[in-house]
Amino acid sequence: MQIAGEPKRVKLKIDLTKYDNKCKVGSLGYTIPNVKLSIWGSQDRFVAVKFDNGAQLDVLWGSLEVLDSR
């Protein structure tokens, strides 16, 4: 979980369509500080992401390319 700070603009580097069919490689979104969307969100390797396509998932930081901060 991202503790505090500003949301970061991110791009998905891997295919997560088995979790949400909208989460394809290249999907853009923002991290959601201080939020966990699943049990995985409790681990520091994951961050909640709200994608521009409406999907929301806890995603491994390593699966995201950070583009900039909001």
C-alpha contacts under 8 A as a table, 3 or more apart, distances in Angstrom:
res1	aa1	res2	aa2	distance
1	M	33	P	7.07
1	M	34	N	6.45
1	M	35	V	6.59
1	M	36	K	6.23
1	M	41	G	5.42
1	M	42	S	6.14
1	M	43	Q	6.48
1	M	44	D	5.38
1	M	45	R	7.27
1	M	46	F	5.54
1	M	47	V	4.50
1	M	48	A	6.52
2	Q	5	G	7.67
2	Q	31	T	7.71
2	Q	32	I	7.23
2	Q	33	P	4.88
2	Q	34	N	5.83
2	Q	35	V	7.51
2	Q	44	D	7.55
2	Q	46	F	7.89
2	Q	47	V	5.65
2	Q	48	A	7.52
3	I	33	P	5.74
3	I	34	N	5.14
4	A	33	P	5.42
4	A	34	N	5.91
5	G	33	P	6.60
6	E	33	P	6.91
6	E	69	S	6.57
6	E	70	R	6.49
7	P	30	Y	5.84
7	P	31	T	4.98
7	P	32	I	5.75
7	P	33	P	6.17
7	P	69	S	6.04
7	P	70	R	5.72
8	K	30	Y	5.33
8	K	31	T	5.30
8	K	66	V	6.71
8	K	67	L	7.34
8	K	68	D	5.74
8	K	69	S	4.15
8	K	70	R	5.75
9	R	28	L	7.40
9	R	29	G	5.89
9	R	30	Y	4.59
9	R	31	T	6.75
9	R	66	V	6.01
9	R	67	L	5.32
9	R	68	D	5.16
9	R	69	S	5.58
9	R	70	R	6.49
10	V	28	L	5.81
10	V	29	G	5.46
10	V	30	Y	5.72
10	V	31	T	7.15
10	V	64	L	6.05
10	V	65	E	5.44
10	V	66	V	4.50
10	V	67	L	5.36
10	V	68	D	7.32
11	K	25	V	7.93
11	K	26	G	5.55
11	K	27	S	5.59
11	K	28	L	4.56
11	K	29	G	6.49
11	K	64	L	5.56
11	K	65	E	5.09
11	K	66	V	6.59
11	K	67	L	7.08
12	L	15	D	7.69
12	L	23	C	7.70
12	L	24	K	7.26
12	L	25	V	5.40
12	L	26	G	5.08
12	L	27	S	5.29
12	L	28	L	6.51
12	L	63	S	6.13
12	L	64	L	4.79
12	L	65	E	6.43
13	K	25	V	5.32
13	K	26	G	6.14
13	K	63	S	5.29
13	K	64	L	5.48
13	K	65	E	6.58
14	I	24	K	7.07
14	I	25	V	5.04
14	I	26	G	7.86
14	I	63	S	6.00
14	I	64	L	7.93
15	D	18	K	7.98
15	D	23	C	6.46
15	D	24	K	4.90
15	D	25	V	5.02
16	L	19	Y	5.63
16	L	20	D	6.48
16	L	21	N	7.40
16	L	23	C	5.17
16	L	24	K	6.11
16	L	25	V	7.72
17	T	20	D	4.76
17	T	21	N	4.13
17	T	22	K	6.26
17	T	23	C	5.13
17	T	24	K	6.02
18	K	21	N	6.46
19	Y	23	C	7.74
20	D	23	C	5.63
20	D	55	A	7.00
21	N	24	K	7.27
22	K	53	N	6.74
22	K	55	A	6.43
23	C	27	S	6.20
23	C	55	A	7.05
24	K	27	S	5.69
27	S	51	F	6.86
27	S	52	D	7.53
27	S	53	N	7.77
28	L	51	F	5.67
28	L	52	D	5.87
28	L	53	N	7.98
29	G	49	V	6.49
29	G	50	K	5.49
29	G	51	F	3.80
29	G	52	D	5.06
30	Y	49	V	5.58
30	Y	50	K	5.49
30	Y	51	F	6.34
30	Y	52	D	7.92
31	T	47	V	6.63
31	T	48	A	5.65
31	T	49	V	4.32
31	T	50	K	6.30
32	I	35	V	5.98
32	I	47	V	7.37
32	I	48	A	5.30
32	I	49	V	5.66
32	I	50	K	6.80
33	P	47	V	7.91
33	P	48	A	7.31
35	V	41	G	7.59
35	V	48	A	6.20
36	K	39	I	7.46
36	K	40	W	7.63
36	K	41	G	4.39
36	K	42	S	6.55
36	K	47	V	7.26
36	K	48	A	5.71
36	K	58	D	6.76
37	L	40	W	7.80
37	L	41	G	6.07
37	L	48	A	6.24
37	L	56	Q	7.61
37	L	57	L	6.26
37	L	58	D	5.85
38	S	41	G	5.42
38	S	42	S	7.82
38	S	57	L	7.77
38	S	58	D	6.58
39	I	42	S	5.99
40	W	43	Q	5.80
40	W	46	F	6.67
40	W	58	D	6.62
41	G	44	D	7.42
41	G	46	F	5.54
41	G	47	V	6.23
41	G	48	A	6.75
41	G	58	D	5.67
42	S	46	F	7.57
43	Q	46	F	5.84
44	D	47	V	7.51
45	R	60	L	5.58
45	R	61	W	5.90
45	R	62	G	7.95
46	F	58	D	5.84
46	F	59	V	5.15
46	F	60	L	4.31
46	F	61	W	5.65
47	V	58	D	5.21
47	V	59	V	5.40
47	V	60	L	6.36
47	V	61	W	6.37
48	A	56	Q	7.14
48	A	57	L	5.71
48	A	58	D	4.25
48	A	59	V	6.28
49	V	56	Q	5.57
49	V	57	L	5.55
49	V	58	D	6.12
49	V	59	V	6.82
50	K	54	G	6.71
50	K	55	A	6.05
50	K	56	Q	4.50
50	K	57	L	6.91
51	F	54	G	5.48
51	F	55	A	5.28
51	F	56	Q	6.08
52	D	55	A	7.38
59	V	63	S	6.86
59	V	64	L	7.72
60	L	63	S	5.34
60	L	64	L	7.13
61	W	64	L	5.45
62	G	65	E	7.69
